[in-house]
Amino acid sequence: MKYLCVIAAALVCAACSKPLNVKVLETDSSRILVVDEGNVTEERDIKLSDFADDFRIVRFDNDEKAFFSPGLPAISENYIAAGNDPVKLFDRNGKYLCDVGAIGNGPGEYAVGVYDRLIDESDGKIYLTDFVRSAKCYDLQGNFLYDVELGGRLNKGKLFKNTDGAMSIVHLCFKNDASPFVAASFNSTMGEGDTVRYAFAPQLSCDFDSPEGEAIGFNNEVWSFRCVPTPSFHTTFNDTLYHYDATANRLDAAFVLDMDRERKGDGYFVYQELPGHIIANIVGGNNRGKILVDKNTLEAWRISRRVNDFFFNTENMGWNMRDGYAFGMYEPLELQEELQKAIDEGEIEDGLLPEVTGFMATLHENDNNVMIVARLKK
């Protein structure tokens, strides 16, 4: 693919019609936003209410069979799927509905644990991927329907529902795979005669072994959050955000953060693409931080504070993004500790202290998890 060469050309081009710090590069198939990290100097606080609404607190059922370990859930209009051993399905009020599949090695079972989960509410299905095997499909009662055979191993697969109703998967592609692919799409019915389409790009495949023979491939990650209609993802070892156009079966570059090698050091990026913004997280290294990119105004700022003004004006709580929602998932004592820390550090306004301490008193050690969640604005 020629995207990297095109992006490199954009980074050395100084021509820009506006004094903005986000440049746009148009190709035959995509619009690429390019941000020079060194030119992003202004800081701003951001509030969750700028991005989301319909905030609620979900307390999950305390029935013994409803308990699960906190992690990344799947969220839809009326359901939440959470946990790994096995996955639990709840309604949006936290009422336990059923287990999805089971732990094991038989049909419809998963032994290693679930890596990703997606609720296709309109089609009445739930999709799961395990760590290194396949994608599985269940109904909303948790019953196994079918496996999605991809003709090879699926490594940390991430799921998407496309606007045309088809399904897509992206995963870690290793250079020594017998049938390498970065992305795949398939019909959600997977009836007789349905086939899987594959897309590949060499810059999105990584080595499984190091030069010393150590297995390092799974140290990498595929980052995707399903907050925009087009499958949007990137990998730990690549600085470019990609879109997977499943209809054209094509991988298009969409965003790149250009950062000086010395400034980046051993850090890496995690991109969260939202309907109107991209949040670029610089993880590790000496210049870690977050950059907010406005896709419409072509401006970028460094984020100084992320305030959840729905939840006692706390900082950084409830800022995970997934399935078009912002959320935080906590064990009760963990949430108590986070709020107590905010009180001790003077983060909570005096006028809110009675409300915060009253809420903390409702959190009990033996209760199931608590989720704070708000819907992202379109």
C-alpha positions as CSV (number, residue, x, y, z in Angstrom):
1,M,0.0,0.0,0.0
2,K,1.1,3.5,-0.7
3,Y,-0.3,5.3,2.3
4,L,2.9,5.7,4.3
5,C,4.7,7.4,1.4
6,V,1.8,9.7,1.0
7,I,1.7,10.5,4.7
8,A,5.5,11.1,4.7
9,A,5.1,13.6,1.9
10,A,2.4,15.5,3.9
11,L,4.6,15.8,6.9
12,V,7.3,17.6,5.1
13,C,4.9,19.9,3.3
14,A,4.7,23.3,5.0
15,A,1.9,24.8,2.8
16,C,-1.3,25.3,4.7
17,S,-4.0,27.8,3.9
18,K,-5.0,28.4,7.5
19,P,-3.0,28.9,10.7
20,L,-4.3,25.7,12.1
21,N,-2.4,22.8,13.6
22,V,-4.2,20.0,11.8
23,K,-3.4,19.4,8.2
24,V,-5.6,17.5,5.7
25,L,-4.2,15.3,3.1
26,E,-6.7,14.1,0.4
27,T,-6.0,10.9,-1.5
28,D,-8.1,9.1,-4.1
29,S,-9.8,7.1,-1.4
30,S,-9.5,8.8,1.9
31,R,-9.1,12.1,3.9
32,I,-6.1,11.9,6.2
33,L,-5.7,14.2,9.2
34,V,-2.0,14.9,10.1
35,V,-1.0,16.5,13.4
36,D,2.5,17.6,14.2
37,E,2.8,16.9,18.0
38,G,5.4,19.7,18.4
39,N,3.0,22.3,17.1
40,V,0.3,21.5,19.6
41,T,1.1,23.9,22.5
42,E,-2.2,25.2,23.8
43,E,-4.0,23.4,26.7
44,R,-7.6,23.1,27.6
45,D,-9.8,21.3,30.0
46,I,-12.6,19.1,28.6
47,K,-15.9,18.2,30.1
48,L,-17.8,14.9,29.5
49,S,-21.0,16.9,28.9
50,D,-19.3,18.4,25.8
51,F,-19.2,14.9,24.3
52,A,-22.0,12.9,25.9
53,D,-25.4,13.1,27.5
54,D,-28.0,10.6,29.0
55,F,-25.7,9.9,32.0
56,R,-26.7,7.1,34.4
57,I,-25.4,4.9,37.2
58,V,-25.9,1.2,36.6
59,R,-25.8,-1.2,39.6
60,F,-25.6,-4.8,38.5
61,D,-27.7,-7.5,40.1
62,N,-26.3,-9.1,43.3
63,D,-27.6,-12.5,42.4
64,E,-24.7,-15.0,42.7
65,K,-24.9,-16.0,39.0
66,A,-24.7,-12.3,37.9
67,F,-21.3,-11.5,39.4
68,F,-18.4,-10.8,36.9
69,S,-14.9,-9.3,36.9
70,P,-14.7,-5.7,35.7
71,G,-13.4,-5.2,32.2
72,L,-14.4,-3.8,28.8
73,P,-18.1,-4.3,28.3
74,A,-20.2,-4.2,25.1
75,I,-23.0,-1.7,25.3
76,S,-26.1,-1.3,23.2
77,E,-29.4,0.6,23.5
78,N,-31.0,-2.0,25.8
79,Y,-28.2,-4.4,26.8
80,I,-24.8,-4.6,28.5
81,A,-22.5,-7.7,28.0
82,A,-19.7,-7.9,30.5
83,G,-17.2,-10.4,32.1
84,N,-15.2,-13.3,30.7
85,D,-15.9,-16.4,32.6
86,P,-18.5,-16.6,31.1
87,V,-19.8,-13.4,29.5
88,K,-23.0,-12.1,31.3
89,L,-25.8,-10.3,29.6
90,F,-27.7,-7.6,31.5
91,D,-30.3,-5.1,30.5
92,R,-29.4,-1.4,30.7
93,N,-30.6,-1.2,34.3
94,G,-28.2,-3.9,35.4
95,K,-30.7,-6.8,35.6
96,Y,-29.1,-10.1,34.9
97,L,-30.6,-11.9,31.9
98,C,-28.3,-14.9,31.1
99,D,-24.9,-16.3,30.5
100,V,-23.6,-16.1,26.9
101,G,-22.2,-19.5,26.1
102,A,-20.0,-21.2,28.6
103,I,-16.4,-21.9,29.6
104,G,-15.0,-25.1,28.0
105,N,-13.8,-26.6,24.8
106,G,-17.0,-27.8,23.2
107,P,-19.2,-26.2,20.6
108,G,-20.0,-22.6,21.5
109,E,-17.6,-22.7,24.5
110,Y,-14.4,-20.6,25.1
111,A,-11.5,-21.9,27.2
112,V,-9.0,-19.1,27.0
113,G,-11.3,-16.3,27.8
114,V,-13.2,-13.7,25.7
115,Y,-11.2,-10.9,24.1
116,D,-14.0,-8.9,22.5
117,R,-17.8,-8.8,22.6
118,L,-20.3,-7.0,20.4
119,I,-24.1,-6.8,20.8
120,D,-26.0,-6.7,17.5
121,E,-29.3,-5.8,19.0
122,S,-31.1,-5.1,15.7
123,D,-30.3,-8.6,14.5
124,G,-30.8,-10.3,17.9
125,K,-27.2,-11.6,18.1
126,I,-24.1,-11.4,20.3
127,Y,-20.6,-12.0,18.9
128,L,-17.6,-13.0,20.9
129,T,-14.0,-13.5,20.0
130,D,-11.6,-15.5,22.2
131,F,-7.9,-14.9,22.4
132,V,-6.5,-16.9,19.5
133,R,-9.2,-19.0,17.9
134,S,-12.4,-17.8,16.2
135,A,-15.5,-15.6,16.4
136,K,-18.7,-17.1,17.8
137,C,-22.3,-16.0,17.4
138,Y,-25.1,-16.4,20.0
139,D,-28.7,-15.2,20.3
140,L,-29.9,-12.8,23.0
141,Q,-30.8,-15.7,25.2
142,G,-27.1,-16.8,25.3
143,N,-27.6,-19.8,23.0
144,F,-24.8,-20.7,20.6
145,L,-25.7,-20.3,16.9
146,Y,-22.5,-20.7,14.9
147,D,-18.7,-20.2,14.6
148,V,-17.3,-17.8,12.1
149,E,-14.4,-19.7,10.4
150,L,-11.8,-17.4,9.1
151,G,-9.4,-19.8,7.5
152,G,-6.7,-19.2,10.1
153,R,-5.9,-18.2,13.6
154,L,-7.7,-15.0,15.0
155,N,-5.3,-13.0,17.2
156,K,-6.9,-10.5,19.6
157,G,-9.8,-10.0,17.2
158,K,-11.9,-6.9,17.4
159,L,-15.5,-6.9,16.1
160,F,-17.6,-4.3,14.2
161,K,-21.1,-4.1,12.8
162,N,-21.0,-2.3,9.5
163,T,-23.7,0.2,8.3
164,D,-24.8,-2.3,5.6
165,G,-25.5,-5.0,8.1
166,A,-22.4,-7.1,7.5
167,M,-19.8,-7.9,10.2
168,S,-16.1,-7.1,10.2
169,I,-13.1,-8.2,12.3
170,V,-9.6,-6.7,12.6
171,H,-6.8,-8.5,14.4
172,L,-3.1,-8.8,15.0
173,C,-1.6,-10.1,11.8
174,F,1.8,-11.8,12.1
175,K,4.2,-11.9,9.2
176,N,4.7,-15.7,9.4
177,D,0.9,-16.5,9.3
178,A,0.0,-19.0,6.6
179,S,-2.9,-16.9,5.5
180,P,-2.2,-13.4,6.6
181,F,-5.0,-10.8,6.8
182,V,-5.5,-7.6,8.8
183,A,-9.3,-7.3,8.4
184,A,-12.1,-9.5,7.3
185,S,-15.9,-9.1,6.6
186,F,-18.7,-11.6,6.4
187,N,-22.5,-11.7,6.1
188,S,-24.1,-11.7,9.5
189,T,-26.3,-14.7,8.5
190,M,-23.4,-16.8,7.5
191,G,-25.7,-19.1,5.4
192,E,-24.7,-21.7,2.9
193,G,-22.6,-20.1,0.2
194,D,-21.6,-17.0,2.2
195,T,-17.9,-16.3,2.0
196,V,-15.4,-14.3,4.1
197,R,-13.5,-11.4,2.4
198,Y,-10.0,-10.5,3.6
199,A,-7.9,-7.4,3.4
200,F,-4.1,-7.2,4.0
201,A,-1.5,-4.4,4.3
202,P,2.1,-5.3,5.0
203,Q,2.7,-2.4,7.3
204,L,0.0,-3.7,9.6
205,S,1.7,-7.1,10.2
206,C,4.3,-7.6,12.9
207,D,6.9,-10.1,13.8
208,F,5.8,-12.9,16.1
209,D,9.4,-13.6,17.3
210,S,12.1,-11.2,18.2
211,P,15.6,-11.5,16.5
212,E,16.6,-13.4,19.7
213,G,13.8,-15.9,19.1
214,E,11.5,-14.6,21.9
215,A,7.8,-14.7,21.3
216,I,6.9,-11.0,21.4
217,G,4.0,-10.8,19.0
218,F,1.2,-10.7,21.6
219,N,2.9,-7.8,23.3
220,N,1.2,-5.7,20.6
221,E,-2.4,-4.6,20.6
222,V,-5.1,-3.7,18.1
223,W,-6.9,-0.6,19.4
224,S,-10.5,0.0,18.4
225,F,-13.4,1.5,20.2
226,R,-16.5,1.3,17.9
227,C,-17.5,4.9,18.4
228,V,-17.9,5.9,14.7
229,P,-19.8,4.1,11.9
230,T,-16.7,3.0,9.9
231,P,-14.4,0.3,11.5
232,S,-11.6,2.5,13.0
233,F,-8.5,0.9,14.4
234,H,-4.7,1.1,14.8
235,T,-1.9,-1.1,16.2
236,T,0.7,-0.5,18.9
237,F,3.5,-0.8,16.3
238,N,2.0,1.7,13.8
239,D,1.4,5.4,14.3
240,T,-1.5,5.6,11.8
241,L,-5.2,5.2,12.4
242,Y,-6.9,3.2,9.7
243,H,-10.5,2.8,8.5
244,Y,-11.6,-0.5,7.1
245,D,-14.0,0.1,4.2
246,A,-15.7,-3.3,4.2
247,T,-17.8,-2.6,1.1
248,A,-14.7,-1.9,-1.0
249,N,-12.6,-4.3,1.2
250,R,-10.0,-1.6,1.5
251,L,-7.8,-0.2,4.4
252,D,-7.6,3.6,4.3
253,A,-5.3,5.8,6.4
254,A,-7.3,8.3,8.4
255,F,-5.1,10.0,11.0
256,V,-1.5,10.2,12.0
257,L,0.3,11.9,14.9
258,D,3.8,12.9,13.9
259,M,6.1,13.0,16.9
260,D,9.8,13.5,17.0
261,R,11.6,10.2,17.7
262,E,13.5,11.6,20.6
263,R,10.4,13.1,22.2
264,K,8.5,9.9,21.6
265,G,11.2,7.6,23.1
266,D,9.7,4.3,24.1
267,G,6.1,5.7,24.2
268,Y,3.3,4.6,21.9
269,F,-0.1,6.0,20.9
270,V,-3.7,4.9,21.6
271,Y,-6.2,6.7,19.4
272,Q,-9.9,7.0,20.3
273,E,-12.0,8.2,17.3
274,L,-15.3,9.9,18.3
275,P,-18.0,11.3,16.0
276,G,-16.4,14.8,15.9
277,H,-13.0,14.3,17.5
278,I,-9.9,12.1,17.9
279,I,-8.3,11.7,21.3
280,A,-4.6,10.8,20.8
281,N,-3.2,9.3,24.0
282,I,0.6,9.3,24.2
283,V,1.4,6.4,26.6
284,G,4.8,6.1,28.3
285,G,7.9,7.9,27.3
286,N,8.9,11.3,28.7
287,N,6.2,13.3,27.0
288,R,3.1,11.4,27.8
289,G,-0.2,13.1,27.6
290,K,-3.4,13.5,25.6
291,I,-4.2,15.6,22.5
292,L,-7.7,16.4,21.4
293,V,-8.2,16.8,17.7
294,D,-11.4,18.5,16.3
295,K,-12.1,16.8,13.0
296,N,-14.3,19.6,11.8
297,T,-12.5,22.8,12.8
298,L,-9.0,21.2,12.3
299,E,-7.7,22.4,15.6
300,A,-5.8,20.4,18.2
301,W,-5.1,21.1,21.9
302,R,-3.3,19.3,24.7
303,I,-5.8,18.1,27.3
304,S,-5.0,19.3,30.8
305,R,-7.9,17.9,32.7
306,R,-10.8,15.5,31.8
307,V,-13.8,16.4,34.0
308,N,-16.8,14.2,34.5
309,D,-19.3,17.0,35.3
310,F,-22.1,14.4,35.5
311,F,-20.4,12.6,38.4
312,F,-19.3,15.1,41.1
313,N,-16.9,16.9,38.7
314,T,-14.4,14.2,39.2
315,E,-11.3,14.0,37.0
316,N,-10.7,11.1,34.5
317,M,-13.5,8.9,35.9
318,G,-15.9,7.6,33.2
319,W,-13.7,8.5,30.2
320,N,-13.4,5.0,28.6
321,M,-15.0,5.1,25.2
322,R,-16.7,2.2,23.5
323,D,-19.8,1.4,21.4
324,G,-20.8,5.1,21.3
325,Y,-20.7,5.4,25.1
326,A,-18.4,6.9,27.7
327,F,-18.2,4.7,30.8
328,G,-16.3,3.6,33.9
329,M,-16.7,0.1,35.4
330,Y,-15.8,-0.4,39.1
331,E,-15.9,-2.8,41.9
332,P,-17.8,-1.1,44.8
333,L,-14.7,-0.7,47.0
334,E,-12.6,0.5,44.1
335,L,-15.2,3.2,43.4
336,Q,-15.2,4.2,47.1
337,E,-11.4,4.4,47.0
338,E,-11.4,6.6,43.9
339,L,-13.9,9.0,45.4
340,Q,-12.1,9.1,48.7
341,K,-8.9,9.9,46.8
342,A,-10.7,12.7,45.0
343,I,-11.9,14.1,48.4
344,D,-8.4,13.8,50.0
345,E,-6.8,15.6,47.1
346,G,-9.3,18.5,47.2
347,E,-10.8,17.6,43.9
348,I,-14.4,17.5,45.1
349,E,-16.1,20.9,45.6
350,D,-17.2,21.6,49.2
351,G,-20.8,21.9,48.2
352,L,-20.8,18.4,46.7
353,L,-19.2,16.6,49.7
354,P,-22.5,15.6,51.4
355,E,-23.8,14.1,48.1
356,V,-20.5,12.3,47.4
357,T,-20.2,10.8,50.9
358,G,-23.9,9.8,50.8
359,F,-23.3,8.0,47.5
360,M,-20.2,6.3,48.9
361,A,-22.3,5.0,51.8
362,T,-24.4,3.0,49.3
363,L,-21.4,1.1,48.0
364,H,-20.9,-2.3,49.7
365,E,-18.0,-4.7,49.5
366,N,-20.0,-7.8,48.6
367,D,-22.1,-6.1,45.9
368,N,-21.7,-6.6,42.2
369,N,-20.0,-4.0,40.0
370,V,-21.1,-0.5,39.4
371,M,-20.9,1.3,36.0
372,I,-21.2,5.0,35.3
373,V,-22.1,5.6,31.7
374,A,-23.2,8.3,29.3
375,R,-24.1,8.2,25.6
376,L,-21.8,10.0,23.2
377,K,-23.4,12.7,21.1
378,K,-23.6,12.1,17.4
